[in-house]
């Protein structure tokens, strides 16, 4: 059988949630899969394991340099590659596919924020995804979502889609996401980011959708009774977001208690989680919410909001109302004030995080591939000669 194509051209540093899952699934298909697959990658991508059934195809540097050039490549060159290779299937793991996809399509929808929460999205993302998500959904033989929450959102927004076309497959966790007990590593990361002894942690892009301002407001409430407590915000912010965050920090009088680390490397993240007293994730909306699961795997108790995050964290997390800073503060205080309760959530978090493995994700993804390939083969046999 000719190679399946997996379009991983979205892999440009720095990686956020989408890039992490696209990269990790490619690695998992190499480690645990068996179907012949061609993975299209940009130059400079993070390593993907070598495997007899997986071939990496590095695309020209021009298509790797900018988002616009990548989109142009996906819409023009990729369909030609699929035709020449007689590809039996394309997996587009990042929202959209070529308008002229010449083979059956498996599409991953991480979320539909551009439709459900456009106020939190950049204009370029709204234009790009509102233009290309609808035809991609219509074309897809199968759609993968990371949560039932997003599956239901897709069904609501695209009522013509049959429910059986949508498959909920949770992503896994990197094998590096474990509690760190290495004193040298702990000290090195603490010094690298100038971390205090006691701190709450947030990991993710510092955007309005992540509800950073309410988190800072809630931290000010919690910190008023705990003068040694700090808040560490680990993630990237553009200049506009940074200015708004800085204003919130000053307004709450916690200037010397909030630390912005900037982007944190994948190597340092497990250590950061391991050092924190609690992980706080009061996001307005998520397609899955990987950081809370990562925190649990590293022995850090979690406070989170609802939606897909609550679906995946379950009772292992303490929940809060993201629109109410007092609710966020109360949830954090529960973990800080009740050691036995905190330990209970840590143990529950370990058990919950263990459910998310890339081996399971790879096998489930290849099962979707096989079902689409079988349906395509049956359809060809039914065509009269």
PyMOL commands that set and color helices and strands:
alter all, ss='L'
color gray80, all
select helices_A, chain A and resi 17-32+61-65+67-85+113-116+118-120+123-139+148-157+163-165+183-192+208-210+212-223+239-251+266-275+290-297+307-316+325-337+339-353+358-382
alter helices_A, ss='H'
color red, helices_A
select strands_A, chain A and resi 4-8+37-41+54-58+89-92+104-108+142-145+166-168+199-203+230-234+258-260+278-281+302-304+318-319
alter strands_A, ss='S'
color yellow, strands_A
deselect
rebuild
show_as cartoon
